[in-house]
Amino acid sequence: MNIPSYKTRPGDVVAVREKSRKSPFIIASLESKSDDQIPEWLTVDREAMSGSVTQAPMRDSIQTPINEQLIVELYSK
C-alpha cells in the first residue's frame, strides 16, 4: 500500500514489499522496536517483515497525546 491514509481493518496484513526489505531504514526500525512498544491491537512478524491488525484500537489504548477536538475543528471548516 502506498497511500498513507489507507484505513486498515481487523484481519488486514501489512507487509514490506520485496524490493524494500533491504532498506537500512526499515531494518533499523524493526530492530529498534521492542515487543512492549507494539500496541496490543497489532501483531508483528519480524522475520516476514509484516504486521496484522487484530482489532480496532480503542481510544485508551493509543499512547500518543491527541486532542480530538482539534481534529474535529479542522475537518469541520
LUMLUMDREN-2810 file (N, C-alpha, C; in Angstrom, 1 decimal):
<atoms>
<atom><aa>M</aa><ch>A</ch><at>N</at><xx>0.9</xx><yy>-1.2</yy><zz>0.0</zz></atom>
<atom><aa>M</aa><ch>A</ch><at>CA</at><xx>0.0</xx><yy>0.0</yy><zz>0.0</zz></atom>
<atom><aa>M</aa><ch>A</ch><at>C</at><xx>0.9</xx><yy>1.2</yy><zz>0.0</zz></atom>
<atom><aa>N</aa><ch>A</ch><at>N</at><xx>0.6</xx><yy>2.2</yy><zz>-0.8</zz></atom>
<atom><aa>N</aa><ch>A</ch><at>CA</at><xx>1.4</xx><yy>3.4</yy><zz>-0.9</zz></atom>
<atom><aa>N</aa><ch>A</ch><at>C</at><xx>0.5</xx><yy>4.6</yy><zz>-0.6</zz></atom>
<atom><aa>I</aa><ch>A</ch><at>N</at><xx>-0.6</xx><yy>4.4</yy><zz>0.1</zz></atom>
<atom><aa>I</aa><ch>A</ch><at>CA</at><xx>-1.5</xx><yy>5.5</yy><zz>0.5</zz></atom>
<atom><aa>I</aa><ch>A</ch><at>C</at><xx>-1.4</xx><yy>5.7</yy><zz>2.0</zz></atom>
<atom><aa>P</aa><ch>A</ch><at>N</at><xx>-0.8</xx><yy>6.7</yy><zz>2.5</zz></atom>
<atom><aa>P</aa><ch>A</ch><at>CA</at><xx>-0.6</xx><yy>6.9</yy><zz>4.0</zz></atom>
<atom><aa>P</aa><ch>A</ch><at>C</at><xx>-1.9</xx><yy>6.9</yy><zz>4.8</zz></atom>
<atom><aa>S</aa><ch>A</ch><at>N</at><xx>-3.0</xx><yy>7.4</yy><zz>4.2</zz></atom>
<atom><aa>S</aa><ch>A</ch><at>CA</at><xx>-4.2</xx><yy>7.5</yy><zz>4.9</zz></atom>
<atom><aa>S</aa><ch>A</ch><at>C</at><xx>-5.1</xx><yy>6.3</yy><zz>4.7</zz></atom>
<atom><aa>Y</aa><ch>A</ch><at>N</at><xx>-4.6</xx><yy>5.2</yy><zz>4.2</zz></atom>
<atom><aa>Y</aa><ch>A</ch><at>CA</at><xx>-5.4</xx><yy>4.0</yy><zz>4.0</zz></atom>
<atom><aa>Y</aa><ch>A</ch><at>C</at><xx>-5.9</xx><yy>3.5</yy><zz>5.3</zz></atom>
<atom><aa>K</aa><ch>A</ch><at>N</at><xx>-7.2</xx><yy>3.1</yy><zz>5.4</zz></atom>
<atom><aa>K</aa><ch>A</ch><at>CA</at><xx>-7.8</xx><yy>2.7</yy><zz>6.6</zz></atom>
<atom><aa>K</aa><ch>A</ch><at>C</at><xx>-7.8</xx><yy>1.2</yy><zz>6.7</zz></atom>
<atom><aa>T</aa><ch>A</ch><at>N</at><xx>-7.0</xx><yy>0.7</yy><zz>7.6</zz></atom>
<atom><aa>T</aa><ch>A</ch><at>CA</at><xx>-6.9</xx><yy>-0.8</yy><zz>7.8</zz></atom>
<atom><aa>T</aa><ch>A</ch><at>C</at><xx>-8.1</xx><yy>-1.3</yy><zz>8.7</zz></atom>
<atom><aa>R</aa><ch>A</ch><at>N</at><xx>-8.4</xx><yy>-2.5</yy><zz>8.5</zz></atom>
<atom><aa>R</aa><ch>A</ch><at>CA</at><xx>-9.4</xx><yy>-3.2</yy><zz>9.3</zz></atom>
<atom><aa>R</aa><ch>A</ch><at>C</at><xx>-8.9</xx><yy>-4.4</yy><zz>10.0</zz></atom>
<atom><aa>P</aa><ch>A</ch><at>N</at><xx>-9.5</xx><yy>-4.8</yy><zz>11.1</zz></atom>
<atom><aa>P</aa><ch>A</ch><at>CA</at><xx>-9.1</xx><yy>-6.1</yy><zz>11.7</zz></atom>
<atom><aa>P</aa><ch>A</ch><at>C</at><xx>-9.0</xx><yy>-7.2</yy><zz>10.7</zz></atom>
<atom><aa>G</aa><ch>A</ch><at>N</at><xx>-7.9</xx><yy>-7.9</yy><zz>10.8</zz></atom>
<atom><aa>G</aa><ch>A</ch><at>CA</at><xx>-7.6</xx><yy>-9.0</yy><zz>9.9</zz></atom>
<atom><aa>G</aa><ch>A</ch><at>C</at><xx>-6.7</xx><yy>-8.6</yy><zz>8.7</zz></atom>
<atom><aa>D</aa><ch>A</ch><at>N</at><xx>-6.5</xx><yy>-7.3</yy><zz>8.5</zz></atom>
<atom><aa>D</aa><ch>A</ch><at>CA</at><xx>-5.6</xx><yy>-6.9</yy><zz>7.4</zz></atom>
<atom><aa>D</aa><ch>A</ch><at>C</at><xx>-4.2</xx><yy>-7.1</yy><zz>7.8</zz></atom>
<atom><aa>V</aa><ch>A</ch><at>N</at><xx>-3.4</xx><yy>-7.5</yy><zz>6.8</zz></atom>
<atom><aa>V</aa><ch>A</ch><at>CA</at><xx>-2.0</xx><yy>-7.8</yy><zz>7.0</zz></atom>
<atom><aa>V</aa><ch>A</ch><at>C</at><xx>-1.2</xx><yy>-6.8</yy><zz>6.1</zz></atom>
<atom><aa>V</aa><ch>A</ch><at>N</at><xx>-0.2</xx><yy>-6.1</yy><zz>6.7</zz></atom>
<atom><aa>V</aa><ch>A</ch><at>CA</at><xx>0.6</xx><yy>-5.1</yy><zz>6.0</zz></atom>
<atom><aa>V</aa><ch>A</ch><at>C</at><xx>2.0</xx><yy>-5.7</yy><zz>6.0</zz></atom>
<atom><aa>A</aa><ch>A</ch><at>N</at><xx>2.6</xx><yy>-5.7</yy><zz>4.9</zz></atom>
<atom><aa>A</aa><ch>A</ch><at>CA</at><xx>4.0</xx><yy>-6.3</yy><zz>4.8</zz></atom>
<atom><aa>A</aa><ch>A</ch><at>C</at><xx>4.9</xx><yy>-5.3</yy><zz>4.0</zz></atom>
<atom><aa>V</aa><ch>A</ch><at>N</at><xx>6.2</xx><yy>-5.4</yy><zz>4.2</zz></atom>
<atom><aa>V</aa><ch>A</ch><at>CA</at><xx>7.2</xx><yy>-4.7</yy><zz>3.5</zz></atom>
<atom><aa>V</aa><ch>A</ch><at>C</at><xx>7.3</xx><yy>-5.4</yy><zz>2.1</zz></atom>
<atom><aa>R</aa><ch>A</ch><at>N</at><xx>7.3</xx><yy>-4.6</yy><zz>1.0</zz></atom>
<atom><aa>R</aa><ch>A</ch><at>CA</at><xx>7.4</xx><yy>-5.3</yy><zz>-0.3</zz></atom>
<atom><aa>R</aa><ch>A</ch><at>C</at><xx>8.8</xx><yy>-5.8</yy><zz>-0.5</zz></atom>
<atom><aa>E</aa><ch>A</ch><at>N</at><xx>8.9</xx><yy>-6.7</yy><zz>-1.3</zz></atom>
<atom><aa>E</aa><ch>A</ch><at>CA</at><xx>10.2</xx><yy>-7.5</yy><zz>-1.5</zz></atom>
<atom><aa>E</aa><ch>A</ch><at>C</at><xx>11.4</xx><yy>-6.6</yy><zz>-1.8</zz></atom>
<atom><aa>K</aa><ch>A</ch><at>N</at><xx>11.2</xx><yy>-5.6</yy><zz>-2.7</zz></atom>
<atom><aa>K</aa><ch>A</ch><at>CA</at><xx>12.4</xx><yy>-4.8</yy><zz>-3.0</zz></atom>
<atom><aa>K</aa><ch>A</ch><at>C</at><xx>12.8</xx><yy>-3.8</yy><zz>-1.9</zz></atom>
<atom><aa>S</aa><ch>A</ch><at>N</at><xx>11.9</xx><yy>-3.6</yy><zz>-0.9</zz></atom>
<atom><aa>S</aa><ch>A</ch><at>CA</at><xx>12.3</xx><yy>-2.7</yy><zz>0.2</zz></atom>
<atom><aa>S</aa><ch>A</ch><at>C</at><xx>12.8</xx><yy>-3.4</yy><zz>1.4</zz></atom>
<atom><aa>R</aa><ch>A</ch><at>N</at><xx>12.9</xx><yy>-4.7</yy><zz>1.4</zz></atom>
<atom><aa>R</aa><ch>A</ch><at>CA</at><xx>13.3</xx><yy>-5.4</yy><zz>2.6</zz></atom>
<atom><aa>R</aa><ch>A</ch><at>C</at><xx>14.7</xx><yy>-5.2</yy><zz>3.0</zz></atom>
<atom><aa>K</aa><ch>A</ch><at>N</at><xx>15.6</xx><yy>-4.7</yy><zz>2.1</zz></atom>
<atom><aa>K</aa><ch>A</ch><at>CA</at><xx>17.0</xx><yy>-4.5</yy><zz>2.4</zz></atom>
<atom><aa>K</aa><ch>A</ch><at>C</at><xx>17.2</xx><yy>-3.0</yy><zz>2.8</zz></atom>
<atom><aa>S</aa><ch>A</ch><at>N</at><xx>16.2</xx><yy>-2.2</yy><zz>2.9</zz></atom>
<atom><aa>S</aa><ch>A</ch><at>CA</at><xx>16.3</xx><yy>-0.8</yy><zz>3.2</zz></atom>
<atom><aa>S</aa><ch>A</ch><at>C</at><xx>16.9</xx><yy>-0.7</yy><zz>4.7</zz></atom>
<atom><aa>P</aa><ch>A</ch><at>N</at><xx>18.0</xx><yy>0.1</yy><zz>4.8</zz></atom>
<atom><aa>P</aa><ch>A</ch><at>CA</at><xx>18.5</xx><yy>0.2</yy><zz>6.2</zz></atom>
<atom><aa>P</aa><ch>A</ch><at>C</at><xx>17.5</xx><yy>0.9</yy><zz>7.1</zz></atom>
<atom><aa>F</aa><ch>A</ch><at>N</at><xx>16.7</xx><yy>1.8</yy><zz>6.6</zz></atom>
<atom><aa>F</aa><ch>A</ch><at>CA</at><xx>15.7</xx><yy>2.5</yy><zz>7.5</zz></atom>
<atom><aa>F</aa><ch>A</ch><at>C</at><xx>14.7</xx><yy>1.4</yy><zz>8.0</zz></atom>
<atom><aa>I</aa><ch>A</ch><at>N</at><xx>14.2</xx><yy>0.5</yy><zz>7.2</zz></atom>
<atom><aa>I</aa><ch>A</ch><at>CA</at><xx>13.2</xx><yy>-0.4</yy><zz>7.6</zz></atom>
<atom><aa>I</aa><ch>A</ch><at>C</at><xx>13.9</xx><yy>-1.4</yy><zz>8.6</zz></atom>
<atom><aa>I</aa><ch>A</ch><at>N</at><xx>15.1</xx><yy>-1.9</yy><zz>8.3</zz></atom>
<atom><aa>I</aa><ch>A</ch><at>CA</at><xx>15.8</xx><yy>-2.9</yy><zz>9.1</zz></atom>
<atom><aa>I</aa><ch>A</ch><at>C</at><xx>16.0</xx><yy>-2.2</yy><zz>10.5</zz></atom>
<atom><aa>A</aa><ch>A</ch><at>N</at><xx>16.5</xx><yy>-1.0</yy><zz>10.5</zz></atom>
<atom><aa>A</aa><ch>A</ch><at>CA</at><xx>16.8</xx><yy>-0.3</yy><zz>11.8</zz></atom>
<atom><aa>A</aa><ch>A</ch><at>C</at><xx>15.5</xx><yy>-0.1</yy><zz>12.6</zz></atom>
<atom><aa>S</aa><ch>A</ch><at>N</at><xx>14.4</xx><yy>0.2</yy><zz>11.9</zz></atom>
<atom><aa>S</aa><ch>A</ch><at>CA</at><xx>13.1</xx><yy>0.4</yy><zz>12.6</zz></atom>
<atom><aa>S</aa><ch>A</ch><at>C</at><xx>12.6</xx><yy>-0.9</yy><zz>13.3</zz></atom>
<atom><aa>L</aa><ch>A</ch><at>N</at><xx>12.7</xx><yy>-2.0</yy><zz>12.5</zz></atom>
<atom><aa>L</aa><ch>A</ch><at>CA</at><xx>12.3</xx><yy>-3.3</yy><zz>13.1</zz></atom>
<atom><aa>L</aa><ch>A</ch><at>C</at><xx>13.2</xx><yy>-3.7</yy><zz>14.3</zz></atom>
<atom><aa>E</aa><ch>A</ch><at>N</at><xx>14.5</xx><yy>-3.4</yy><zz>14.2</zz></atom>
<atom><aa>E</aa><ch>A</ch><at>CA</at><xx>15.4</xx><yy>-3.8</yy><zz>15.3</zz></atom>
<atom><aa>E</aa><ch>A</ch><at>C</at><xx>15.2</xx><yy>-2.9</yy><zz>16.5</zz></atom>
<atom><aa>S</aa><ch>A</ch><at>N</at><xx>14.8</xx><yy>-1.6</yy><zz>16.3</zz></atom>
<atom><aa>S</aa><ch>A</ch><at>CA</at><xx>14.8</xx><yy>-0.7</yy><zz>17.4</zz></atom>
<atom><aa>S</aa><ch>A</ch><at>C</at><xx>13.5</xx><yy>-0.8</yy><zz>18.3</zz></atom>
<atom><aa>K</aa><ch>A</ch><at>N</at><xx>12.5</xx><yy>-1.4</yy><zz>17.7</zz></atom>
<atom><aa>K</aa><ch>A</ch><at>CA</at><xx>11.2</xx><yy>-1.5</yy><zz>18.5</zz></atom>
<atom><aa>K</aa><ch>A</ch><at>C</at><xx>11.2</xx><yy>-2.8</yy><zz>19.3</zz></atom>
<atom><aa>S</aa><ch>A</ch><at>N</at><xx>10.9</xx><yy>-2.7</yy><zz>20.6</zz></atom>
<atom><aa>S</aa><ch>A</ch><at>CA</at><xx>10.8</xx><yy>-3.9</yy><zz>21.4</zz></atom>
<atom><aa>S</aa><ch>A</ch><at>C</at><xx>9.3</xx><yy>-4.3</yy><zz>21.4</zz></atom>
<atom><aa>D</aa><ch>A</ch><at>N</at><xx>9.1</xx><yy>-5.6</yy><zz>21.8</zz></atom>
<atom><aa>D</aa><ch>A</ch><at>CA</at><xx>7.7</xx><yy>-6.1</yy><zz>21.8</zz></atom>
<atom><aa>D</aa><ch>A</ch><at>C</at><xx>6.8</xx><yy>-5.3</yy><zz>22.7</zz></atom>
<atom><aa>D</aa><ch>A</ch><at>N</at><xx>7.3</xx><yy>-4.7</yy><zz>23.7</zz></atom>
<atom><aa>D</aa><ch>A</ch><at>CA</at><xx>6.4</xx><yy>-3.9</yy><zz>24.6</zz></atom>
<atom><aa>D</aa><ch>A</ch><at>C</at><xx>6.1</xx><yy>-2.5</yy><zz>24.0</zz></atom>
<atom><aa>Q</aa><ch>A</ch><at>N</at><xx>6.7</xx><yy>-2.1</yy><zz>22.9</zz></atom>
<atom><aa>Q</aa><ch>A</ch><at>CA</at><xx>6.3</xx><yy>-0.9</yy><zz>22.3</zz></atom>
<atom><aa>Q</aa><ch>A</ch><at>C</at><xx>5.3</xx><yy>-1.1</yy><zz>21.2</zz></atom>
<atom><aa>I</aa><ch>A</ch><at>N</at><xx>4.9</xx><yy>-2.3</yy><zz>20.9</zz></atom>
<atom><aa>I</aa><ch>A</ch><at>CA</at><xx>3.9</xx><yy>-2.6</yy><zz>19.9</zz></atom>
<atom><aa>I</aa><ch>A</ch><at>C</at><xx>2.5</xx><yy>-2.6</yy><zz>20.6</zz></atom>
<atom><aa>P</aa><ch>A</ch><at>N</at><xx>1.6</xx><yy>-1.9</yy><zz>20.1</zz></atom>
<atom><aa>P</aa><ch>A</ch><at>CA</at><xx>0.2</xx><yy>-1.8</yy><zz>20.7</zz></atom>
<atom><aa>P</aa><ch>A</ch><at>C</at><xx>-0.4</xx><yy>-3.2</yy><zz>20.7</zz></atom>
<atom><aa>E</aa><ch>A</ch><at>N</at><xx>-1.3</xx><yy>-3.4</yy><zz>21.6</zz></atom>
<atom><aa>E</aa><ch>A</ch><at>CA</at><xx>-1.9</xx><yy>-4.7</yy><zz>21.8</zz></atom>
<atom><aa>E</aa><ch>A</ch><at>C</at><xx>-2.9</xx><yy>-5.1</yy><zz>20.6</zz></atom>
<atom><aa>W</aa><ch>A</ch><at>N</at><xx>-3.3</xx><yy>-4.1</yy><zz>19.8</zz></atom>
<atom><aa>W</aa><ch>A</ch><at>CA</at><xx>-4.2</xx><yy>-4.3</yy><zz>18.7</zz></atom>
<atom><aa>W</aa><ch>A</ch><at>C</at><xx>-3.4</xx><yy>-4.6</yy><zz>17.4</zz></atom>
<atom><aa>L</aa><ch>A</ch><at>N</at><xx>-2.1</xx><yy>-4.8</yy><zz>17.5</zz></atom>
<atom><aa>L</aa><ch>A</ch><at>CA</at><xx>-1.2</xx><yy>-5.1</yy><zz>16.3</zz></atom>
<atom><aa>L</aa><ch>A</ch><at>C</at><xx>-0.4</xx><yy>-6.4</yy><zz>16.7</zz></atom>
<atom><aa>T</aa><ch>A</ch><at>N</at><xx>-0.1</xx><yy>-7.2</yy><zz>15.7</zz></atom>
<atom><aa>T</aa><ch>A</ch><at>CA</at><xx>0.9</xx><yy>-8.3</yy><zz>15.8</zz></atom>
<atom><aa>T</aa><ch>A</ch><at>C</at><xx>1.9</xx><yy>-8.0</yy><zz>14.8</zz></atom>
<atom><aa>V</aa><ch>A</ch><at>N</at><xx>3.2</xx><yy>-8.4</yy><zz>15.1</zz></atom>
<atom><aa>V</aa><ch>A</ch><at>CA</at><xx>4.3</xx><yy>-8.2</yy><zz>14.2</zz></atom>
<atom><aa>V</aa><ch>A</ch><at>C</at><xx>5.0</xx><yy>-9.5</yy><zz>14.0</zz></atom>
<atom><aa>D</aa><ch>A</ch><at>N</at><xx>5.3</xx><yy>-9.8</yy><zz>12.8</zz></atom>
<atom><aa>D</aa><ch>A</ch><at>CA</at><xx>6.2</xx><yy>-10.9</yy><zz>12.4</zz></atom>
<atom><aa>D</aa><ch>A</ch><at>C</at><xx>7.5</xx><yy>-10.3</yy><zz>11.8</zz></atom>
<atom><aa>R</aa><ch>A</ch><at>N</at><xx>8.5</xx><yy>-10.2</yy><zz>12.6</zz></atom>
<atom><aa>R</aa><ch>A</ch><at>CA</at><xx>9.7</xx><yy>-9.6</yy><zz>12.2</zz></atom>
<atom><aa>R</aa><ch>A</ch><at>C</at><xx>10.4</xx><yy>-10.3</yy><zz>11.1</zz></atom>
<atom><aa>E</aa><ch>A</ch><at>N</at><xx>10.4</xx><yy>-11.7</yy><zz>11.1</zz></atom>
<atom><aa>E</aa><ch>A</ch><at>CA</at><xx>11.0</xx><yy>-12.5</yy><zz>10.1</zz></atom>
<atom><aa>E</aa><ch>A</ch><at>C</at><xx>10.4</xx><yy>-12.2</yy><zz>8.7</zz></atom>
<atom><aa>A</aa><ch>A</ch><at>N</at><xx>9.0</xx><yy>-12.1</yy><zz>8.7</zz></atom>
<atom><aa>A</aa><ch>A</ch><at>CA</at><xx>8.3</xx><yy>-11.9</yy><zz>7.4</zz></atom>
<atom><aa>A</aa><ch>A</ch><at>C</at><xx>8.2</xx><yy>-10.4</yy><zz>7.1</zz></atom>
<atom><aa>M</aa><ch>A</ch><at>N</at><xx>8.7</xx><yy>-9.6</yy><zz>8.0</zz></atom>
<atom><aa>M</aa><ch>A</ch><at>CA</at><xx>8.5</xx><yy>-8.1</yy><zz>7.9</zz></atom>
<atom><aa>M</aa><ch>A</ch><at>C</at><xx>7.1</xx><yy>-7.8</yy><zz>7.6</zz></atom>
<atom><aa>S</aa><ch>A</ch><at>N</at><xx>6.2</xx><yy>-8.2</yy><zz>8.4</zz></atom>
<atom><aa>S</aa><ch>A</ch><at>CA</at><xx>4.8</xx><yy>-7.9</yy><zz>8.2</zz></atom>
<atom><aa>S</aa><ch>A</ch><at>C</at><xx>4.1</xx><yy>-7.7</yy><zz>9.6</zz></atom>
<atom><aa>G</aa><ch>A</ch><at>N</at><xx>2.9</xx><yy>-7.2</yy><zz>9.6</zz></atom>
<atom><aa>G</aa><ch>A</ch><at>CA</at><xx>2.2</xx><yy>-7.0</yy><zz>10.8</zz></atom>
<atom><aa>G</aa><ch>A</ch><at>C</at><xx>0.7</xx><yy>-7.1</yy><zz>10.4</zz></atom>
<atom><aa>S</aa><ch>A</ch><at>N</at><xx>-0.1</xx><yy>-7.4</yy><zz>11.4</zz></atom>
<atom><aa>S</aa><ch>A</ch><at>CA</at><xx>-1.5</xx><yy>-7.6</yy><zz>11.2</zz></atom>
<atom><aa>S</aa><ch>A</ch><at>C</at><xx>-2.3</xx><yy>-6.8</yy><zz>12.2</zz></atom>
<atom><aa>V</aa><ch>A</ch><at>N</at><xx>-3.5</xx><yy>-6.3</yy><zz>11.8</zz></atom>
<atom><aa>V</aa><ch>A</ch><at>CA</at><xx>-4.4</xx><yy>-5.6</yy><zz>12.7</zz></atom>
<atom><aa>V</aa><ch>A</ch><at>C</at><xx>-5.3</xx><yy>-6.7</yy><zz>13.4</zz></atom>
<atom><aa>T</aa><ch>A</ch><at>N</at><xx>-5.2</xx><yy>-6.8</yy><zz>14.7</zz></atom>
<atom><aa>T</aa><ch>A</ch><at>CA</at><xx>-6.0</xx><yy>-7.9</yy><zz>15.3</zz></atom>
<atom><aa>T</aa><ch>A</ch><at>C</at><xx>-7.4</xx><yy>-7.3</yy><zz>15.8</zz></atom>
<atom><aa>Q</aa><ch>A</ch><at>N</at><xx>-7.4</xx><yy>-6.0</yy><zz>16.1</zz></atom>
<atom><aa>Q</aa><ch>A</ch><at>CA</at><xx>-8.7</xx><yy>-5.4</yy><zz>16.4</zz></atom>
<atom><aa>Q</aa><ch>A</ch><at>C</at><xx>-8.6</xx><yy>-3.9</yy><zz>16.2</zz></atom>
<atom><aa>A</aa><ch>A</ch><at>N</at><xx>-9.7</xx><yy>-3.3</yy><zz>16.2</zz></atom>
<atom><aa>A</aa><ch>A</ch><at>CA</at><xx>-9.7</xx><yy>-1.8</yy><zz>16.1</zz></atom>
<atom><aa>A</aa><ch>A</ch><at>C</at><xx>-9.2</xx><yy>-1.2</yy><zz>17.4</zz></atom>
<atom><aa>P</aa><ch>A</ch><at>N</at><xx>-8.3</xx><yy>-0.2</yy><zz>17.3</zz></atom>
<atom><aa>P</aa><ch>A</ch><at>CA</at><xx>-7.8</xx><yy>0.4</yy><zz>18.6</zz></atom>
<atom><aa>P</aa><ch>A</ch><at>C</at><xx>-8.9</xx><yy>1.2</yy><zz>19.3</zz></atom>
<atom><aa>M</aa><ch>A</ch><at>N</at><xx>-8.8</xx><yy>1.1</yy><zz>20.6</zz></atom>
<atom><aa>M</aa><ch>A</ch><at>CA</at><xx>-9.7</xx><yy>1.9</yy><zz>21.4</zz></atom>
<atom><aa>M</aa><ch>A</ch><at>C</at><xx>-9.0</xx><yy>3.1</yy><zz>21.8</zz></atom>
<atom><aa>R</aa><ch>A</ch><at>N</at><xx>-9.6</xx><yy>4.2</yy><zz>22.1</zz></atom>
<atom><aa>R</aa><ch>A</ch><at>CA</at><xx>-9.0</xx><yy>5.5</yy><zz>22.5</zz></atom>
<atom><aa>R</aa><ch>A</ch><at>C</at><xx>-8.0</xx><yy>5.4</yy><zz>23.6</zz></atom>
<atom><aa>D</aa><ch>A</ch><at>N</at><xx>-8.3</xx><yy>4.6</yy><zz>24.6</zz></atom>
<atom><aa>D</aa><ch>A</ch><at>CA</at><xx>-7.4</xx><yy>4.5</yy><zz>25.8</zz></atom>
<atom><aa>D</aa><ch>A</ch><at>C</at><xx>-6.2</xx><yy>3.6</yy><zz>25.5</zz></atom>
<atom><aa>S</aa><ch>A</ch><at>N</at><xx>-6.2</xx><yy>2.9</yy><zz>24.3</zz></atom>
<atom><aa>S</aa><ch>A</ch><at>CA</at><xx>-5.0</xx><yy>2.1</yy><zz>24.0</zz></atom>
<atom><aa>S</aa><ch>A</ch><at>C</at><xx>-4.0</xx><yy>2.8</yy><zz>23.1</zz></atom>
<atom><aa>I</aa><ch>A</ch><at>N</at><xx>-4.3</xx><yy>4.0</yy><zz>22.8</zz></atom>
<atom><aa>I</aa><ch>A</ch><at>CA</at><xx>-3.4</xx><yy>4.8</yy><zz>22.0</zz></atom>
<atom><aa>I</aa><ch>A</ch><at>C</at><xx>-2.6</xx><yy>5.7</yy><zz>22.9</zz></atom>
<atom><aa>Q</aa><ch>A</ch><at>N</at><xx>-1.3</xx><yy>5.6</yy><zz>22.9</zz></atom>
<atom><aa>Q</aa><ch>A</ch><at>CA</at><xx>-0.5</xx><yy>6.3</yy><zz>23.8</zz></atom>
<atom><aa>Q</aa><ch>A</ch><at>C</at><xx>-0.1</xx><yy>7.7</yy><zz>23.4</zz></atom>
<atom><aa>T</aa><ch>A</ch><at>N</at><xx>-0.2</xx><yy>8.0</yy><zz>22.1</zz></atom>
<atom><aa>T</aa><ch>A</ch><at>CA</at><xx>0.1</xx><yy>9.3</yy><zz>21.5</zz></atom>
<atom><aa>T</aa><ch>A</ch><at>C</at><xx>-0.8</xx><yy>10.4</yy><zz>22.1</zz></atom>
<atom><aa>P</aa><ch>A</ch><at>N</at><xx>-0.3</xx><yy>11.5</yy><zz>22.6</zz></atom>
<atom><aa>P</aa><ch>A</ch><at>CA</at><xx>-1.3</xx><yy>12.5</yy><zz>23.0</zz></atom>
<atom><aa>P</aa><ch>A</ch><at>C</at><xx>-2.0</xx><yy>13.2</yy><zz>21.9</zz></atom>
<atom><aa>I</aa><ch>A</ch><at>N</at><xx>-3.3</xx><yy>13.0</yy><zz>21.9</zz></atom>
<atom><aa>I</aa><ch>A</ch><at>CA</at><xx>-4.1</xx><yy>13.5</yy><zz>20.8</zz></atom>
<atom><aa>I</aa><ch>A</ch><at>C</at><xx>-5.2</xx><yy>14.4</yy><zz>21.4</zz></atom>
<atom><aa>N</aa><ch>A</ch><at>N</at><xx>-5.5</xx><yy>15.5</yy><zz>20.8</zz></atom>
<atom><aa>N</aa><ch>A</ch><at>CA</at><xx>-6.6</xx><yy>16.4</yy><zz>21.1</zz></atom>
<atom><aa>N</aa><ch>A</ch><at>C</at><xx>-7.7</xx><yy>16.2</yy><zz>20.1</zz></atom>
<atom><aa>E</aa><ch>A</ch><at>N</at><xx>-8.6</xx><yy>15.4</yy><zz>20.3</zz></atom>
<atom><aa>E</aa><ch>A</ch><at>CA</at><xx>-9.7</xx><yy>15.1</yy><zz>19.3</zz></atom>
<atom><aa>E</aa><ch>A</ch><at>C</at><xx>-10.4</xx><yy>16.3</yy><zz>18.9</zz></atom>
<atom><aa>Q</aa><ch>A</ch><at>N</at><xx>-10.6</xx><yy>17.2</yy><zz>19.8</zz></atom>
<atom><aa>Q</aa><ch>A</ch><at>CA</at><xx>-11.4</xx><yy>18.4</yy><zz>19.5</zz></atom>
<atom><aa>Q</aa><ch>A</ch><at>C</at><xx>-10.7</xx><yy>19.2</yy><zz>18.3</zz></atom>
<atom><aa>L</aa><ch>A</ch><at>N</at><xx>-9.4</xx><yy>19.3</yy><zz>18.4</zz></atom>
<atom><aa>L</aa><ch>A</ch><at>CA</at><xx>-8.7</xx><yy>20.0</yy><zz>17.3</zz></atom>
<atom><aa>L</aa><ch>A</ch><at>C</at><xx>-8.9</xx><yy>19.3</yy><zz>15.9</zz></atom>
<atom><aa>I</aa><ch>A</ch><at>N</at><xx>-9.0</xx><yy>18.0</yy><zz>15.9</zz></atom>
<atom><aa>I</aa><ch>A</ch><at>CA</at><xx>-9.2</xx><yy>17.3</yy><zz>14.7</zz></atom>
<atom><aa>I</aa><ch>A</ch><at>C</at><xx>-10.6</xx><yy>17.6</yy><zz>14.1</zz></atom>
<atom><aa>V</aa><ch>A</ch><at>N</at><xx>-11.6</xx><yy>17.6</yy><zz>15.1</zz></atom>
<atom><aa>V</aa><ch>A</ch><at>CA</at><xx>-13.0</xx><yy>17.9</yy><zz>14.7</zz></atom>
<atom><aa>V</aa><ch>A</ch><at>C</at><xx>-13.0</xx><yy>19.3</yy><zz>14.1</zz></atom>
<atom><aa>E</aa><ch>A</ch><at>N</at><xx>-12.4</xx><yy>20.2</yy><zz>14.8</zz></atom>
<atom><aa>E</aa><ch>A</ch><at>CA</at><xx>-12.4</xx><yy>21.6</yy><zz>14.3</zz></atom>
<atom><aa>E</aa><ch>A</ch><at>C</at><xx>-11.8</xx><yy>21.7</yy><zz>12.9</zz></atom>
<atom><aa>L</aa><ch>A</ch><at>N</at><xx>-10.7</xx><yy>21.1</yy><zz>12.7</zz></atom>
<atom><aa>L</aa><ch>A</ch><at>CA</at><xx>-10.0</xx><yy>21.1</yy><zz>11.4</zz></atom>
<atom><aa>L</aa><ch>A</ch><at>C</at><xx>-10.9</xx><yy>20.6</yy><zz>10.3</zz></atom>
<atom><aa>Y</aa><ch>A</ch><at>N</at><xx>-11.5</xx><yy>19.5</yy><zz>10.5</zz></atom>
<atom><aa>Y</aa><ch>A</ch><at>CA</at><xx>-12.4</xx><yy>18.9</yy><zz>9.4</zz></atom>
<atom><aa>Y</aa><ch>A</ch><at>C</at><xx>-13.7</xx><yy>19.5</yy><zz>9.3</zz></atom>
<atom><aa>S</aa><ch>A</ch><at>N</at><xx>-14.2</xx><yy>20.3</yy><zz>10.2</zz></atom>
<atom><aa>S</aa><ch>A</ch><at>CA</at><xx>-15.5</xx><yy>21.0</yy><zz>10.1</zz></atom>
<atom><aa>S</aa><ch>A</ch><at>C</at><xx>-15.4</xx><yy>22.3</yy><zz>9.4</zz></atom>
<atom><aa>K</aa><ch>A</ch><at>N</at><xx>-14.2</xx><yy>22.7</yy><zz>9.0</zz></atom>
<atom><aa>K</aa><ch>A</ch><at>CA</at><xx>-14.1</xx><yy>24.0</yy><zz>8.3</zz></atom>
<atom><aa>K</aa><ch>A</ch><at>C</at><xx>-14.5</xx><yy>23.9</yy><zz>6.9</zz></atom>
</atoms>
